[in-house]
Amino acid sequence: MEHLEVLQIFISIIVTSFHAPIIPIVAISLPAIIVLIVFVFESRNKKNKYDTIIEVSKNLSDPEEIKDILESLKNKKKSPFDLRRSGVITISVGAGLFMLGFMSLGALFHGVGTLVAFIGIGQMVAGYVYPNQSEEINRVVEDFEKK
């Protein structure tokens, strides 16, 4: 019976001393781990996409089709629709934070919610002030004329 009690005490000491420092370490490093996972999977998806396009382009003989495929890979700029949409979403988040402070958490969330809402208003204004670029309009017209 004494051996069992000694073993239980020994295990409780190991478990307590092992778990106590590991919990804060995991809690602090978890955001970095999540960001790392996102970057790894995103780079893997990009690599697979480019490999697929290379394989497809090997079978194409028309250089115009290859050019169209490569144009489809370019990063697209945010259009004013995207800025307006993200502005509305940001304003809603700001209003939610403001209401959270109003209902329960206090004045700090009033300020945070107002700041986030004004950032959303700025995004919406940018969406209306900077309309579609003429290059984008010309490209759409040229693509339509090709068809």
Secondary structure, 3 states (H helix, E strand, C coil): CHHHHHHHHHHHHHHHHHHHHHHHHHHHHHHHHHHHHHHHHHHHHHHHHHHHHHHHHHHCCCHHHHHHHHHHHCCCCCCHHHHHHHHHHHHHHHHHHHHHHHHHHCHHHHHHHHHHHHHHHHHHHHHHHCCCCHHHHHHHHHHHHHC
